[in-house]
Amino acid sequence: MSPTADYDAVVIGAGFAGLYMVYRLREDGFRVLGVEAGDGVGGTWYWNRYPGARCDSESMYYSFSFLPELEQEWPLEERYPTQPVILRYLRTVAQRLGLPKHFVFGARADSVRWNDEAGWWTVRAGDRLAVTARYVITATGALSASNRPQFAGASLFEGEQYSTASWPDGPVPLASKRAGLIGTGSSGVQVLPELARQAQSVTVFQRTAQFVTPARQERLDPRLVALWKANYQEIRRRTKWTAGGIPIPSPIRSAAELSAAERTALCEEAWRRGGIWFLDGTFSDAVTSLEANAVVAGFVRAKIGEIVTDPDTAEKLKPWTHAWGTKRVPVGSDYYETYNRPNVSLVDLRQDPIEEITPRGIRTRSGEHPLDVIVYATGFDALTGSIERLNVEGRDGERLEDAWAGGPRTYLGLMVPGFPNLFTITGPGSPGVVTNVPVAIEQHVEWIAGLLGYAREHGHKTAEAEPGAADEWTAHVQDVASATLYPTADSWYMGANIPGKPRVFLPYIGGLDVYRRRCDEIAAAGYPGIGMGTPAGTLGAPAAAEAGHGAG
Ligand SMILES: Cc1cc2nc3c(=O)[nH]c(=O)nc-3n(C[C@H](O)[C@H](O)[C@H](O)COP(=O)(O)OP(=O)(O)OC[C@H]3O[C@@H](n4cnc5c(N)ncnc54)[C@H](O)[C@@H]3O)c2cc1C
């Protein structure tokens, strides 16, 4: 019988967040166990292996900032890193830091239960794992719980079905096959040009037309890379204090301050540069003013009309259902151009909805589309999905799912009242998913590690968000969003892609810099808003017996 929990902390997930969290806690002298559903590290980049998968953050910024030697060695070859490159990077990080030995792989945590008597959590993963830990930290990914709509007849389809979010590791032969692609969010936009190159034909089933920004992928000039590397740490320092985790200048002028010719010239220049330069580079009020937004939206629609040669297809591709930027803007390479290929066709599901999947293809209202392969690029149950799927039960057996039935309630996106010693990296109410995510992850991990160190130093066994603090933060997250056009869209930011999910704005869009300052102030003030204490029966409960058996 053990008087203490098996581990000080269990970290669930082995992507950027889980790797760094395990590393930090180990370095700080905590006994830590990582639990990962996949067979290896990488998270997003382990699962999303579809052709064309890549990051929209530029190579230079999409990495850890705390490994100065590796950042000098690591080759930066293309403007945007591809999935294989990022997976290789994360494997390299894990190996160098000796992290894999701290993880149990192939273990999907499916029960996380608080024991108030003992003051620890029991984490289970089917019959693979049952351990106790003082702290549980979810590093399960804001975009990792994949969403696959249930179409009638899907199980009867006689061809192959793939999801971009769990693409097979190995070749998927597509030549001479008729492919159907469902979904035109970021993953659909990336995979389409590759499918079109490889398959005999592709039929795209589009529910929502998107404002796709050109990526402008290119080889990086080695002289530029050398310059970056010479200044890397200074650039990283500045990056931490940006709103979005990328150090590009924010636009200072509103659309109203500019003439029509100046607006067009500015949009043209941002479009030419592509990626983040268009997303964050037009007007200061692009997502707060309807007038400014209409300028950007009109500009993109005009581009679609210029690029896509078939007028009917171009019209279907023009978005009218939401304001520009209020759904995550996909960044694509040759996305609109791909519709000019003779082997690509588009079905607008708003006019011609899917009725069922048949053994031979997809039947929409207008008829059957014969297919050999169906690719689902249907997104994620964002921010809350991967946490709720853990089946977390907190104090008094309260289920997290129930606690969040009306929408997630968190303190700083990191802690939940009623769920002591639970931390949620990039959880709802965190800015993570609207930033260059590794920068936000580092902030979260360092703040959590700081709090755990503080609690240890002061002899506190529990740390729990106070209800008032969580209510105040949760309201603040909504207030900040309400000052923008974001909540007007049926987006995954609003939970609108998941039937029955409460309609609240999920991420914090007040800026990573503002958020970081707030978190720093809270830490410096001794963590107001967080109750710390010692639960009644901290010592004495039989951890191993209760949990059944240990790791591995
Ligand atoms: C296609 C795609 C493109 C993206 N592009 C960008 C981009 O351009 N820029 C950017 O900043 N971000 C991008 N993101 C977001 C990306 O998720 C983050 O940048 C980053 O990888 C998140 O790391 P993470 O460790 O928080 O989560 P993840 O990488 O999602 O890792 C979470 C891990 O937790 C594991 N897990 C989940 N539930 C359980 C469970 N119950 N038990 C055990 N293990 C579990 C998962 O298997 C996964 O390995 C993209 C995401 C996707 C899906």
Ligand as a Chemical Component Dictionary entry (heavy atoms), coordinates in Angstrom:
data_LIG
# 
_chem_comp.id                   LIG 
_chem_comp.type                 NON-POLYMER 
_chem_comp.pdbx_formal_charge   0 
_chem_comp.three_letter_code    LIG 
# 
loop_
_chem_comp_atom.comp_id 
_chem_comp_atom.atom_id 
_chem_comp_atom.alt_atom_id 
_chem_comp_atom.type_symbol 
_chem_comp_atom.charge 
_chem_comp_atom.model_Cartn_x 
_chem_comp_atom.model_Cartn_y 
_chem_comp_atom.model_Cartn_z 
_chem_comp_atom.pdbx_ordinal 
LIG C1  C1  C 0 -4.495 19.900 -39.861 1  
LIG C2  C2  C 0 -4.059 20.859 -38.799 2  
LIG C3  C3  C 0 -3.306 21.965 -39.136 3  
LIG C4  C4  C 0 -2.872 22.836 -38.151 4  
LIG N1  N1  N 0 -2.135 23.932 -38.498 5  
LIG C5  C5  C 0 -1.669 24.746 -37.540 6  
LIG C6  C6  C 0 -0.899 25.890 -37.855 7  
LIG O1  O1  O 0 -0.712 26.205 -39.005 8  
LIG N2  N2  N 0 -0.402 26.644 -36.852 9  
LIG C7  C7  C 0 -0.645 26.346 -35.568 10 
LIG O2  O2  O 0 -0.168 27.042 -34.689 11 
LIG N3  N3  N 0 -1.398 25.282 -35.236 12 
LIG C8  C8  C 0 -1.914 24.502 -36.187 13 
LIG N4  N4  N 0 -2.714 23.447 -35.839 14 
LIG C9  C9  C 0 -3.021 23.237 -34.433 15 
LIG C10 C10 C 0 -2.115 22.157 -33.808 16 
LIG O3  O3  O 0 -2.981 21.245 -33.243 17 
LIG C11 C11 C 0 -1.175 22.786 -32.797 18 
LIG O4  O4  O 0 -0.285 23.650 -33.452 19 
LIG C12 C12 C 0 -0.341 21.788 -31.976 20 
LIG O5  O5  O 0 0.098  20.729 -32.742 21 
LIG C13 C13 C 0 -1.138 21.331 -30.784 22 
LIG O6  O6  O 0 -0.337 20.557 -29.951 23 
LIG P1  P1  P 0 -0.978 19.860 -28.668 24 
LIG O7  O7  O 0 0.097  19.090 -28.047 25 
LIG O8  O8  O 0 -1.683 20.869 -27.865 26 
LIG O9  O9  O 0 -2.126 18.928 -29.236 27 
LIG P2  P2  P 0 -2.063 17.748 -30.286 28 
LIG O10 O10 O 0 -0.926 17.918 -31.197 29 
LIG O11 O11 O 0 -3.412 17.645 -30.877 30 
LIG O12 O12 O 0 -1.759 16.471 -29.402 31 
LIG C14 C14 C 0 -2.719 15.944 -28.548 32 
LIG C15 C15 C 0 -2.374 14.509 -28.291 33 
LIG O13 O13 O 0 -3.221 14.043 -27.248 34 
LIG C16 C16 C 0 -3.577 12.732 -27.537 35 
LIG N5  N5  N 0 -4.831 12.428 -26.860 36 
LIG C17 C17 C 0 -6.019 13.040 -26.999 37 
LIG N6  N6  N 0 -6.937 12.466 -26.222 38 
LIG C18 C18 C 0 -6.302 11.455 -25.573 39 
LIG C19 C19 C 0 -6.717 10.496 -24.625 40 
LIG N7  N7  N 0 -7.972 10.419 -24.189 41 
LIG N8  N8  N 0 -5.799 9.620  -24.163 42 
LIG C20 C20 C 0 -4.520 9.647  -24.594 43 
LIG N9  N9  N 0 -4.073 10.540 -25.501 44 
LIG C21 C21 C 0 -4.961 11.434 -25.978 45 
LIG C22 C22 C 0 -3.746 12.697 -29.035 46 
LIG O14 O14 O 0 -3.612 11.371 -29.526 47 
LIG C23 C23 C 0 -2.628 13.606 -29.482 48 
LIG O15 O15 O 0 -1.484 12.878 -29.784 49 
LIG C24 C24 C 0 -3.194 22.591 -36.811 50 
LIG C25 C25 C 0 -3.998 21.501 -36.482 51 
LIG C26 C26 C 0 -4.439 20.651 -37.472 52 
LIG C27 C27 C 0 -5.302 19.496 -37.082 53 
# 
loop_
_chem_comp_bond.comp_id 
_chem_comp_bond.atom_id_1 
_chem_comp_bond.atom_id_2 
_chem_comp_bond.value_order 
_chem_comp_bond.pdbx_ordinal 
LIG C1  C2  SING 1  
LIG C2  C3  SING 2  
LIG C2  C26 DOUB 3  
LIG C3  C4  DOUB 4  
LIG C4  N1  SING 5  
LIG C4  C24 SING 6  
LIG N1  C5  DOUB 7  
LIG C5  C6  SING 8  
LIG C5  C8  SING 9  
LIG C6  O1  DOUB 10 
LIG C6  N2  SING 11 
LIG N2  C7  SING 12 
LIG C7  O2  DOUB 13 
LIG C7  N3  SING 14 
LIG N3  C8  DOUB 15 
LIG C8  N4  SING 16 
LIG N4  C9  SING 17 
LIG N4  C24 SING 18 
LIG C9  C10 SING 19 
LIG C10 O3  SING 20 
LIG C10 C11 SING 21 
LIG C11 O4  SING 22 
LIG C11 C12 SING 23 
LIG C12 O5  SING 24 
LIG C12 C13 SING 25 
LIG C13 O6  SING 26 
LIG O6  P1  SING 27 
LIG P1  O7  DOUB 28 
LIG P1  O8  SING 29 
LIG P1  O9  SING 30 
LIG O9  P2  SING 31 
LIG P2  O10 DOUB 32 
LIG P2  O11 SING 33 
LIG P2  O12 SING 34 
LIG O12 C14 SING 35 
LIG C14 C15 SING 36 
LIG C15 O13 SING 37 
LIG C15 C23 SING 38 
LIG O13 C16 SING 39 
LIG C16 N5  SING 40 
LIG C16 C22 SING 41 
LIG N5  C17 SING 42 
LIG N5  C21 SING 43 
LIG C17 N6  DOUB 44 
LIG N6  C18 SING 45 
LIG C18 C19 SING 46 
LIG C18 C21 DOUB 47 
LIG C19 N7  SING 48 
LIG C19 N8  DOUB 49 
LIG N8  C20 SING 50 
LIG C20 N9  DOUB 51 
LIG N9  C21 SING 52 
LIG C22 O14 SING 53 
LIG C22 C23 SING 54 
LIG C23 O15 SING 55 
LIG C24 C25 DOUB 56 
LIG C25 C26 SING 57 
LIG C26 C27 SING 58 
# 
